[in-house]
Amino acid sequence: MSRTARGSRHDESTADVTVVRTGAADIDPDATVRHYDQLSERGQRAVAAAAESERGRVRDAELSVGEVVRFTDYYVVR
């Protein structure tokens, strides 16, 4: 399985987002998908921290609602 963060395009401000585990079948076929290694170091740290957290809440301008980031499981950014 892969981790996927899902999140819409973002503005320059840093926003709180929630990263939620999801299944591959639940990912919108029109969603933008980026791989973990395409994120900045800050974005990678945010995804990893959210995946390890029970709450999954992080503050990061790079993660956008509706977007998918493939990691080690599937996660959705809300």
PyMOL Python script that loads the backbone (N, CA, C, O; Angstrom):
from pymol import cmd

cmd.read_pdbstr("""\
ATOM      1  N   MET A   1       0.832  -1.180   0.000  1.00  0.00           N
ATOM      2  CA  MET A   1       0.000   0.000   0.000  1.00  0.00           C
ATOM      3  C   MET A   1       0.878   1.246   0.000  1.00  0.00           C
ATOM      4  O   MET A   1       2.050   1.169   0.371  1.00  0.00           O
ATOM      5  N   SER A   2       0.347   2.372  -0.401  1.00  0.00           N
ATOM      6  CA  SER A   2       1.086   3.628  -0.439  1.00  0.00           C
ATOM      7  C   SER A   2       0.401   4.673   0.408  1.00  0.00           C
ATOM      8  O   SER A   2      -0.812   4.603   0.604  1.00  0.00           O
ATOM      9  N   ARG A   3       1.142   5.642   0.918  1.00  0.00           N
ATOM     10  CA  ARG A   3       0.527   6.755   1.632  1.00  0.00           C
ATOM     11  C   ARG A   3       0.220   7.826   0.626  1.00  0.00           C
ATOM     12  O   ARG A   3       1.069   8.185  -0.190  1.00  0.00           O
ATOM     13  N   THR A   4      -0.975   8.334   0.675  1.00  0.00           N
ATOM     14  CA  THR A   4      -1.362   9.375  -0.259  1.00  0.00           C
ATOM     15  C   THR A   4      -2.032  10.490   0.498  1.00  0.00           C
ATOM     16  O   THR A   4      -2.971  10.252   1.259  1.00  0.00           O
ATOM     17  N   ALA A   5      -1.572  11.687   0.305  1.00  0.00           N
ATOM     18  CA  ALA A   5      -2.217  12.857   0.879  1.00  0.00           C
ATOM     19  C   ALA A   5      -3.013  13.485  -0.233  1.00  0.00           C
ATOM     20  O   ALA A   5      -2.520  13.627  -1.353  1.00  0.00           O
ATOM     21  N   ARG A   6      -4.204  13.853   0.053  1.00  0.00           N
ATOM     22  CA  ARG A   6      -5.064  14.419  -0.954  1.00  0.00           C
ATOM     23  C   ARG A   6      -5.381  15.848  -0.636  1.00  0.00           C
ATOM     24  O   ARG A   6      -5.713  16.145   0.512  1.00  0.00           O
ATOM     25  N   GLY A   7      -5.307  16.681  -1.507  1.00  0.00           N
ATOM     26  CA  GLY A   7      -5.618  18.031  -1.255  1.00  0.00           C
ATOM     27  C   GLY A   7      -6.002  18.814  -2.482  1.00  0.00           C
ATOM     28  O   GLY A   7      -6.295  20.005  -2.387  1.00  0.00           O
ATOM     29  N   SER A   8      -7.068  21.060  -3.582  1.00  0.00           N
ATOM     30  CA  SER A   8      -7.077  21.966  -4.682  1.00  0.00           C
ATOM     31  C   SER A   8      -5.828  22.822  -4.627  1.00  0.00           C
ATOM     32  O   SER A   8      -5.160  22.886  -3.595  1.00  0.00           O
ATOM     33  N   ARG A   9      -5.545  23.407  -5.607  1.00  0.00           N
ATOM     34  CA  ARG A   9      -4.365  24.274  -5.640  1.00  0.00           C
ATOM     35  C   ARG A   9      -4.395  25.225  -4.456  1.00  0.00           C
ATOM     36  O   ARG A   9      -5.466  25.576  -3.961  1.00  0.00           O
ATOM     37  N   HIS A  10      -3.254  25.629  -4.016  1.00  0.00           N
ATOM     38  CA  HIS A  10      -3.142  26.460  -2.826  1.00  0.00           C
ATOM     39  C   HIS A  10      -2.666  27.861  -3.184  1.00  0.00           C
ATOM     40  O   HIS A  10      -2.131  28.106  -4.265  1.00  0.00           O
ATOM     41  N   ASP A  11      -2.879  28.768  -2.242  1.00  0.00           N
ATOM     42  CA  ASP A  11      -2.302  30.099  -2.404  1.00  0.00           C
ATOM     43  C   ASP A  11      -0.991  30.121  -1.620  1.00  0.00           C
ATOM     44  O   ASP A  11      -0.536  29.078  -1.151  1.00  0.00           O
ATOM     45  N   GLU A  12      -0.397  31.266  -1.478  1.00  0.00           N
ATOM     46  CA  GLU A  12       0.898  31.361  -0.815  1.00  0.00           C
ATOM     47  C   GLU A  12       0.809  31.259   0.702  1.00  0.00           C
ATOM     48  O   GLU A  12       1.837  31.091   1.357  1.00  0.00           O
ATOM     49  N   SER A  13      -0.376  31.353   1.279  1.00  0.00           N
ATOM     50  CA  SER A  13      -0.506  31.280   2.728  1.00  0.00           C
ATOM     51  C   SER A  13      -0.393  29.833   3.192  1.00  0.00           C
ATOM     52  O   SER A  13      -0.663  28.899   2.436  1.00  0.00           O
ATOM     53  N   THR A  14       0.007  29.667   4.437  1.00  0.00           N
ATOM     54  CA  THR A  14       0.094  28.344   5.020  1.00  0.00           C
ATOM     55  C   THR A  14      -1.246  28.015   5.648  1.00  0.00           C
ATOM     56  O   THR A  14      -1.794  28.808   6.414  1.00  0.00           O
ATOM     57  N   ALA A  15      -1.770  26.852   5.323  1.00  0.00           N
ATOM     58  CA  ALA A  15      -3.086  26.470   5.804  1.00  0.00           C
ATOM     59  C   ALA A  15      -3.004  25.184   6.607  1.00  0.00           C
ATOM     60  O   ALA A  15      -2.123  24.351   6.393  1.00  0.00           O
ATOM     61  N   ASP A  16      -3.949  25.038   7.545  1.00  0.00           N
ATOM     62  CA  ASP A  16      -4.092  23.776   8.253  1.00  0.00           C
ATOM     63  C   ASP A  16      -4.853  22.824   7.354  1.00  0.00           C
ATOM     64  O   ASP A  16      -5.894  23.186   6.806  1.00  0.00           O
ATOM     65  N   VAL A  17      -4.352  21.627   7.199  1.00  0.00           N
ATOM     66  CA  VAL A  17      -5.042  20.585   6.448  1.00  0.00           C
ATOM     67  C   VAL A  17      -5.019  19.314   7.289  1.00  0.00           C
ATOM     68  O   VAL A  17      -4.188  19.164   8.186  1.00  0.00           O
ATOM     69  N   THR A  18      -5.926  18.416   6.994  1.00  0.00           N
ATOM     70  CA  THR A  18      -5.963  17.129   7.661  1.00  0.00           C
ATOM     71  C   THR A  18      -5.633  16.050   6.644  1.00  0.00           C
ATOM     72  O   THR A  18      -6.221  16.004   5.563  1.00  0.00           O
ATOM     73  N   VAL A  19      -4.704  15.196   6.986  1.00  0.00           N
ATOM     74  CA  VAL A  19      -4.305  14.094   6.118  1.00  0.00           C
ATOM     75  C   VAL A  19      -4.979  12.835   6.656  1.00  0.00           C
ATOM     76  O   VAL A  19      -4.755  12.439   7.799  1.00  0.00           O
ATOM     77  N   VAL A  20      -5.804  12.213   5.821  1.00  0.00           N
ATOM     78  CA  VAL A  20      -6.625  11.081   6.241  1.00  0.00           C
ATOM     79  C   VAL A  20      -6.310   9.860   5.386  1.00  0.00           C
ATOM     80  O   VAL A  20      -6.225   9.960   4.162  1.00  0.00           O
ATOM     81  N   ARG A  21      -6.139   8.723   6.021  1.00  0.00           N
ATOM     82  CA  ARG A  21      -5.876   7.484   5.283  1.00  0.00           C
ATOM     83  C   ARG A  21      -7.103   7.117   4.450  1.00  0.00           C
ATOM     84  O   ARG A  21      -8.235   7.236   4.920  1.00  0.00           O
ATOM     85  N   THR A  22      -6.881   6.677   3.231  1.00  0.00           N
ATOM     86  CA  THR A  22      -7.958   6.310   2.318  1.00  0.00           C
ATOM     87  C   THR A  22      -7.498   5.147   1.447  1.00  0.00           C
ATOM     88  O   THR A  22      -6.312   4.820   1.422  1.00  0.00           O
ATOM     89  N   GLY A  23      -8.406   4.538   0.754  1.00  0.00           N
ATOM     90  CA  GLY A  23      -8.070   3.439  -0.148  1.00  0.00           C
ATOM     91  C   GLY A  23      -7.864   3.936  -1.565  1.00  0.00           C
ATOM     92  O   GLY A  23      -8.380   4.988  -1.942  1.00  0.00           O
ATOM     93  N   ALA A  24      -7.117   3.185  -2.345  1.00  0.00           N
ATOM     94  CA  ALA A  24      -6.844   3.571  -3.732  1.00  0.00           C
ATOM     95  C   ALA A  24      -8.131   3.718  -4.527  1.00  0.00           C
ATOM     96  O   ALA A  24      -8.224   4.590  -5.392  1.00  0.00           O
ATOM     97  N   ALA A  25      -9.116   2.889  -4.253  1.00  0.00           N
ATOM     98  CA  ALA A  25     -10.388   2.941  -4.982  1.00  0.00           C
ATOM     99  C   ALA A  25     -11.181   4.207  -4.677  1.00  0.00           C
ATOM    100  O   ALA A  25     -12.080   4.571  -5.435  1.00  0.00           O
ATOM    101  N   ASP A  26     -10.855   4.885  -3.570  1.00  0.00           N
ATOM    102  CA  ASP A  26     -11.581   6.092  -3.168  1.00  0.00           C
ATOM    103  C   ASP A  26     -10.983   7.378  -3.721  1.00  0.00           C
ATOM    104  O   ASP A  26     -11.517   8.458  -3.467  1.00  0.00           O
ATOM    105  N   ILE A  27      -9.903   7.290  -4.459  1.00  0.00           N
ATOM    106  CA  ILE A  27      -9.249   8.475  -5.010  1.00  0.00           C
ATOM    107  C   ILE A  27      -9.967   8.901  -6.279  1.00  0.00           C
ATOM    108  O   ILE A  27     -10.186   8.093  -7.181  1.00  0.00           O
ATOM    109  N   ASP A  28     -10.330  10.172  -6.341  1.00  0.00           N
ATOM    110  CA  ASP A  28     -11.011  10.734  -7.516  1.00  0.00           C
ATOM    111  C   ASP A  28     -10.115  10.564  -8.741  1.00  0.00           C
ATOM    112  O   ASP A  28      -8.942  10.935  -8.701  1.00  0.00           O
ATOM    113  N   PRO A  29     -10.652  10.008  -9.832  1.00  0.00           N
ATOM    114  CA  PRO A  29      -9.825   9.809 -11.025  1.00  0.00           C
ATOM    115  C   PRO A  29      -9.285  11.108 -11.620  1.00  0.00           C
ATOM    116  O   PRO A  29      -8.302  11.082 -12.362  1.00  0.00           O
ATOM    117  N   ASP A  30      -9.911  12.242 -11.306  1.00  0.00           N
ATOM    118  CA  ASP A  30      -9.452  13.537 -11.809  1.00  0.00           C
ATOM    119  C   ASP A  30      -8.491  14.242 -10.853  1.00  0.00           C
ATOM    120  O   ASP A  30      -8.033  15.348 -11.141  1.00  0.00           O
ATOM    121  N   ALA A  31      -8.183  13.616  -9.725  1.00  0.00           N
ATOM    122  CA  ALA A  31      -7.315  14.248  -8.726  1.00  0.00           C
ATOM    123  C   ALA A  31      -5.892  14.402  -9.256  1.00  0.00           C
ATOM    124  O   ALA A  31      -5.400  13.559 -10.005  1.00  0.00           O
ATOM    125  N   THR A  32      -5.245  15.488  -8.857  1.00  0.00           N
ATOM    126  CA  THR A  32      -3.826  15.677  -9.145  1.00  0.00           C
ATOM    127  C   THR A  32      -3.047  14.758  -8.213  1.00  0.00           C
ATOM    128  O   THR A  32      -3.254  14.786  -7.000  1.00  0.00           O
ATOM    129  N   VAL A  33      -2.158  13.948  -8.765  1.00  0.00           N
ATOM    130  CA  VAL A  33      -1.370  13.012  -7.966  1.00  0.00           C
ATOM    131  C   VAL A  33       0.103  13.377  -8.090  1.00  0.00           C
ATOM    132  O   VAL A  33       0.640  13.476  -9.193  1.00  0.00           O
ATOM    133  N   ARG A  34       0.747  13.576  -6.942  1.00  0.00           N
ATOM    134  CA  ARG A  34       2.197  13.799  -6.904  1.00  0.00           C
ATOM    135  C   ARG A  34       2.805  12.728  -6.021  1.00  0.00           C
ATOM    136  O   ARG A  34       2.165  12.253  -5.083  1.00  0.00           O
ATOM    137  N   HIS A  35       4.023  12.350  -6.313  1.00  0.00           N
ATOM    138  CA  HIS A  35       4.730  11.401  -5.473  1.00  0.00           C
ATOM    139  C   HIS A  35       5.437  12.158  -4.353  1.00  0.00           C
ATOM    140  O   HIS A  35       5.821  13.317  -4.509  1.00  0.00           O
ATOM    141  N   TYR A  36       5.598  11.481  -3.235  1.00  0.00           N
ATOM    142  CA  TYR A  36       6.232  12.044  -2.051  1.00  0.00           C
ATOM    143  C   TYR A  36       7.551  12.734  -2.384  1.00  0.00           C
ATOM    144  O   TYR A  36       7.832  13.817  -1.871  1.00  0.00           O
ATOM    145  N   ASP A  37       8.350  12.122  -3.230  1.00  0.00           N
ATOM    146  CA  ASP A  37       9.664  12.699  -3.556  1.00  0.00           C
ATOM    147  C   ASP A  37       9.577  13.942  -4.435  1.00  0.00           C
ATOM    148  O   ASP A  37      10.595  14.595  -4.667  1.00  0.00           O
ATOM    149  N   GLN A  38       8.389  14.287  -4.930  1.00  0.00           N
ATOM    150  CA  GLN A  38       8.202  15.527  -5.685  1.00  0.00           C
ATOM    151  C   GLN A  38       7.927  16.716  -4.763  1.00  0.00           C
ATOM    152  O   GLN A  38       7.930  17.862  -5.211  1.00  0.00           O
ATOM    153  N   LEU A  39       7.692  16.448  -3.486  1.00  0.00           N
ATOM    154  CA  LEU A  39       7.439  17.518  -2.520  1.00  0.00           C
ATOM    155  C   LEU A  39       8.755  18.115  -2.040  1.00  0.00           C
ATOM    156  O   LEU A  39       9.806  17.479  -2.112  1.00  0.00           O
ATOM    157  N   SER A  40       8.679  19.343  -1.550  1.00  0.00           N
ATOM    158  CA  SER A  40       9.843  19.944  -0.901  1.00  0.00           C
ATOM    159  C   SER A  40      10.117  19.172   0.391  1.00  0.00           C
ATOM    160  O   SER A  40       9.286  18.378   0.832  1.00  0.00           O
ATOM    161  N   GLU A  41      11.273  19.406   0.990  1.00  0.00           N
ATOM    162  CA  GLU A  41      11.576  18.753   2.269  1.00  0.00           C
ATOM    163  C   GLU A  41      10.522  19.100   3.309  1.00  0.00           C
ATOM    164  O   GLU A  41      10.124  18.248   4.104  1.00  0.00           O
ATOM    165  N   ARG A  42      10.073  20.344   3.307  1.00  0.00           N
ATOM    166  CA  ARG A  42       9.040  20.775   4.257  1.00  0.00           C
ATOM    167  C   ARG A  42       7.738  20.005   4.016  1.00  0.00           C
ATOM    168  O   ARG A  42       7.102  19.550   4.967  1.00  0.00           O
ATOM    169  N   GLY A  43       7.345  19.861   2.763  1.00  0.00           N
ATOM    170  CA  GLY A  43       6.136  19.108   2.424  1.00  0.00           C
ATOM    171  C   GLY A  43       6.258  17.646   2.818  1.00  0.00           C
ATOM    172  O   GLY A  43       5.302  17.053   3.318  1.00  0.00           O
ATOM    173  N   GLN A  44       7.428  17.065   2.596  1.00  0.00           N
ATOM    174  CA  GLN A  44       7.666  15.675   2.983  1.00  0.00           C
ATOM    175  C   GLN A  44       7.550  15.503   4.492  1.00  0.00           C
ATOM    176  O   GLN A  44       6.947  14.541   4.967  1.00  0.00           O
ATOM    177  N   ARG A  45       8.131  16.441   5.248  1.00  0.00           N
ATOM    178  CA  ARG A  45       8.036  16.373   6.713  1.00  0.00           C
ATOM    179  C   ARG A  45       6.584  16.474   7.166  1.00  0.00           C
ATOM    180  O   ARG A  45       6.168  15.772   8.087  1.00  0.00           O
ATOM    181  N   ALA A  46       5.809  17.353   6.517  1.00  0.00           N
ATOM    182  CA  ALA A  46       4.401  17.531   6.886  1.00  0.00           C
ATOM    183  C   ALA A  46       3.600  16.259   6.625  1.00  0.00           C
ATOM    184  O   ALA A  46       2.797  15.852   7.466  1.00  0.00           O
ATOM    185  N   VAL A  47       3.809  15.628   5.471  1.00  0.00           N
ATOM    186  CA  VAL A  47       3.093  14.390   5.147  1.00  0.00           C
ATOM    187  C   VAL A  47       3.491  13.281   6.119  1.00  0.00           C
ATOM    188  O   VAL A  47       2.626  12.572   6.632  1.00  0.00           O
ATOM    189  N   ALA A  48       4.780  13.126   6.374  1.00  0.00           N
ATOM    190  CA  ALA A  48       5.246  12.089   7.294  1.00  0.00           C
ATOM    191  C   ALA A  48       4.699  12.314   8.701  1.00  0.00           C
ATOM    192  O   ALA A  48       4.266  11.364   9.352  1.00  0.00           O
ATOM    193  N   ALA A  49       4.714  13.561   9.177  1.00  0.00           N
ATOM    194  CA  ALA A  49       4.193  13.869  10.513  1.00  0.00           C
ATOM    195  C   ALA A  49       2.699  13.581  10.598  1.00  0.00           C
ATOM    196  O   ALA A  49       2.226  13.029  11.591  1.00  0.00           O
ATOM    197  N   ALA A  50       1.962  13.951   9.566  1.00  0.00           N
ATOM    198  CA  ALA A  50       0.516  13.714   9.559  1.00  0.00           C
ATOM    199  C   ALA A  50       0.206  12.227   9.523  1.00  0.00           C
ATOM    200  O   ALA A  50      -0.720  11.767  10.191  1.00  0.00           O
ATOM    201  N   ALA A  51       0.971  11.477   8.751  1.00  0.00           N
ATOM    202  CA  ALA A  51       0.744  10.035   8.644  1.00  0.00           C
ATOM    203  C   ALA A  51       1.008   9.334   9.971  1.00  0.00           C
ATOM    204  O   ALA A  51       0.359   8.337  10.289  1.00  0.00           O
ATOM    205  N   GLU A  52       1.955   9.849  10.745  1.00  0.00           N
ATOM    206  CA  GLU A  52       2.301   9.254  12.033  1.00  0.00           C
ATOM    207  C   GLU A  52       1.401   9.730  13.160  1.00  0.00           C
ATOM    208  O   GLU A  52       1.358   9.102  14.218  1.00  0.00           O
ATOM    209  N   SER A  53       0.692  10.813  12.958  1.00  0.00           N
ATOM    210  CA  SER A  53      -0.155  11.411  13.985  1.00  0.00           C
ATOM    211  C   SER A  53      -1.541  10.783  13.984  1.00  0.00           C
ATOM    212  O   SER A  53      -2.066  10.428  12.929  1.00  0.00           O
ATOM    213  N   GLU A  54      -2.134  10.647  15.165  1.00  0.00           N
ATOM    214  CA  GLU A  54      -3.510  10.161  15.252  1.00  0.00           C
ATOM    215  C   GLU A  54      -4.479  11.178  14.668  1.00  0.00           C
ATOM    216  O   GLU A  54      -5.491  10.799  14.078  1.00  0.00           O
ATOM    217  N   ARG A  55      -4.185  12.451  14.822  1.00  0.00           N
ATOM    218  CA  ARG A  55      -5.076  13.513  14.337  1.00  0.00           C
ATOM    219  C   ARG A  55      -4.871  13.798  12.858  1.00  0.00           C
ATOM    220  O   ARG A  55      -5.828  14.142  12.164  1.00  0.00           O
ATOM    221  N   GLY A  56      -3.650  13.665  12.360  1.00  0.00           N
ATOM    222  CA  GLY A  56      -3.363  13.899  10.953  1.00  0.00           C
ATOM    223  C   GLY A  56      -3.423  15.354  10.538  1.00  0.00           C
ATOM    224  O   GLY A  56      -3.453  15.652   9.344  1.00  0.00           O
ATOM    225  N   ARG A  57      -3.443  16.282  11.510  1.00  0.00           N
ATOM    226  CA  ARG A  57      -3.572  17.711  11.214  1.00  0.00           C
ATOM    227  C   ARG A  57      -2.182  18.325  11.102  1.00  0.00           C
ATOM    228  O   ARG A  57      -1.349  18.164  11.993  1.00  0.00           O
ATOM    229  N   VAL A  58      -1.939  19.032   9.996  1.00  0.00           N
ATOM    230  CA  VAL A  58      -0.651  19.699   9.792  1.00  0.00           C
ATOM    231  C   VAL A  58      -0.876  21.076   9.192  1.00  0.00           C
ATOM    232  O   VAL A  58      -1.945  21.362   8.653  1.00  0.00           O
ATOM    233  N   ARG A  59       0.136  21.928   9.289  1.00  0.00           N
ATOM    234  CA  ARG A  59       0.102  23.260   8.684  1.00  0.00           C
ATOM    235  C   ARG A  59       1.160  23.281   7.594  1.00  0.00           C
ATOM    236  O   ARG A  59       2.357  23.198   7.871  1.00  0.00           O
ATOM    237  N   ASP A  60       0.700  23.394   6.340  1.00  0.00           N
ATOM    238  CA  ASP A  60       1.646  23.421   5.230  1.00  0.00           C
ATOM    239  C   ASP A  60       0.991  24.010   3.997  1.00  0.00           C
ATOM    240  O   ASP A  60      -0.096  23.585   3.607  1.00  0.00           O
ATOM    241  N   ALA A  61       1.645  24.989   3.377  1.00  0.00           N
ATOM    242  CA  ALA A  61       1.101  25.653   2.183  1.00  0.00           C
ATOM    243  C   ALA A  61       1.200  24.768   0.948  1.00  0.00           C
ATOM    244  O   ALA A  61       0.474  24.982  -0.023  1.00  0.00           O
ATOM    245  N   GLU A  62       2.081  23.784   0.972  1.00  0.00           N
ATOM    246  CA  GLU A  62       2.289  22.946  -0.204  1.00  0.00           C
ATOM    247  C   GLU A  62       1.184  21.909  -0.396  1.00  0.00           C
ATOM    248  O   GLU A  62       0.914  21.496  -1.524  1.00  0.00           O
ATOM    249  N   LEU A  63       0.542  21.483   0.695  1.00  0.00           N
ATOM    250  CA  LEU A  63      -0.516  20.481   0.609  1.00  0.00           C
ATOM    251  C   LEU A  63      -1.844  21.164   0.357  1.00  0.00           C
ATOM    252  O   LEU A  63      -2.219  22.096   1.069  1.00  0.00           O
ATOM    253  N   SER A  64      -2.557  20.697  -0.660  1.00  0.00           N
ATOM    254  CA  SER A  64      -3.808  21.326  -1.072  1.00  0.00           C
ATOM    255  C   SER A  64      -4.958  20.335  -1.012  1.00  0.00           C
ATOM    256  O   SER A  64      -4.804  19.168  -1.371  1.00  0.00           O
ATOM    257  N   VAL A  65      -6.103  20.803  -0.562  1.00  0.00           N
ATOM    258  CA  VAL A  65      -7.297  19.971  -0.473  1.00  0.00           C
ATOM    259  C   VAL A  65      -7.632  19.400  -1.849  1.00  0.00           C
ATOM    260  O   VAL A  65      -7.652  20.135  -2.836  1.00  0.00           O
ATOM    261  N   GLY A  66      -7.892  18.108  -1.918  1.00  0.00           N
ATOM    262  CA  GLY A  66      -8.234  17.443  -3.166  1.00  0.00           C
ATOM    263  C   GLY A  66      -7.052  16.820  -3.885  1.00  0.00           C
ATOM    264  O   GLY A  66      -7.233  16.001  -4.786  1.00  0.00           O
ATOM    265  N   GLU A  67      -5.848  17.199  -3.495  1.00  0.00           N
ATOM    266  CA  GLU A  67      -4.627  16.689  -4.117  1.00  0.00           C
ATOM    267  C   GLU A  67      -4.252  15.347  -3.485  1.00  0.00           C
ATOM    268  O   GLU A  67      -4.577  15.095  -2.325  1.00  0.00           O
ATOM    269  N   VAL A  68      -3.581  14.500  -4.231  1.00  0.00           N
ATOM    270  CA  VAL A  68      -3.138  13.200  -3.734  1.00  0.00           C
ATOM    271  C   VAL A  68      -1.616  13.159  -3.757  1.00  0.00           C
ATOM    272  O   VAL A  68      -0.986  13.515  -4.753  1.00  0.00           O
ATOM    273  N   VAL A  69      -1.032  12.717  -2.635  1.00  0.00           N
ATOM    274  CA  VAL A  69       0.418  12.524  -2.563  1.00  0.00           C
ATOM    275  C   VAL A  69       0.662  11.070  -2.194  1.00  0.00           C
ATOM    276  O   VAL A  69       0.263  10.620  -1.120  1.00  0.00           O
ATOM    277  N   ARG A  70       1.308  10.345  -3.072  1.00  0.00           N
ATOM    278  CA  ARG A  70       1.586   8.929  -2.835  1.00  0.00           C
ATOM    279  C   ARG A  70       2.795   8.806  -1.909  1.00  0.00           C
ATOM    280  O   ARG A  70       3.860   9.371  -2.161  1.00  0.00           O
ATOM    281  N   PHE A  71       2.594   8.046  -0.828  1.00  0.00           N
ATOM    282  CA  PHE A  71       3.651   7.864   0.166  1.00  0.00           C
ATOM    283  C   PHE A  71       3.787   6.361   0.416  1.00  0.00           C
ATOM    284  O   PHE A  71       4.320   5.676  -0.458  1.00  0.00           O
ATOM    285  N   THR A  72       3.345   5.801   1.543  1.00  0.00           N
ATOM    286  CA  THR A  72       3.391   4.355   1.779  1.00  0.00           C
ATOM    287  C   THR A  72       2.011   3.747   1.992  1.00  0.00           C
ATOM    288  O   THR A  72       1.840   2.540   1.821  1.00  0.00           O
ATOM    289  N   ASP A  73       1.024   4.558   2.362  1.00  0.00           N
ATOM    290  CA  ASP A  73      -0.386   4.184   2.411  1.00  0.00           C
ATOM    291  C   ASP A  73      -1.109   5.268   1.646  1.00  0.00           C
ATOM    292  O   ASP A  73      -0.479   6.221   1.187  1.00  0.00           O
ATOM    293  N   TYR A  74      -2.413   5.147   1.497  1.00  0.00           N
ATOM    294  CA  TYR A  74      -3.165   6.202   0.831  1.00  0.00           C
ATOM    295  C   TYR A  74      -3.766   7.129   1.877  1.00  0.00           C
ATOM    296  O   TYR A  74      -4.418   6.671   2.816  1.00  0.00           O
ATOM    297  N   TYR A  75      -3.545   8.437   1.717  1.00  0.00           N
ATOM    298  CA  TYR A  75      -4.076   9.463   2.609  1.00  0.00           C
ATOM    299  C   TYR A  75      -4.710  10.559   1.771  1.00  0.00           C
ATOM    300  O   TYR A  75      -4.240  10.860   0.673  1.00  0.00           O
ATOM    301  N   VAL A  76      -5.779  11.158   2.289  1.00  0.00           N
ATOM    302  CA  VAL A  76      -6.447  12.253   1.592  1.00  0.00           C
ATOM    303  C   VAL A  76      -6.259  13.530   2.404  1.00  0.00           C
ATOM    304  O   VAL A  76      -6.371  13.501   3.630  1.00  0.00           O
ATOM    305  N   VAL A  77      -5.977  14.647   1.741  1.00  0.00           N
ATOM    306  CA  VAL A  77      -5.843  15.938   2.412  1.00  0.00           C
ATOM    307  C   VAL A  77      -7.201  16.608   2.379  1.00  0.00           C
ATOM    308  O   VAL A  77      -7.804  16.769   1.318  1.00  0.00           O
ATOM    309  N   ARG A  78      -7.675  16.995   3.546  1.00  0.00           N
ATOM    310  CA  ARG A  78      -8.981  17.660   3.652  1.00  0.00           C
ATOM    311  C   ARG A  78      -8.829  18.993   4.320  1.00  0.00           C
ATOM    312  O   ARG A  78      -9.814  19.708   4.503  1.00  0.00           O
TER     313      ARG A  78
END
""", "prot")
cmd.dss("prot")
cmd.show_as("cartoon", "prot")
cmd.util.cbc("prot")
cmd.orient("prot")
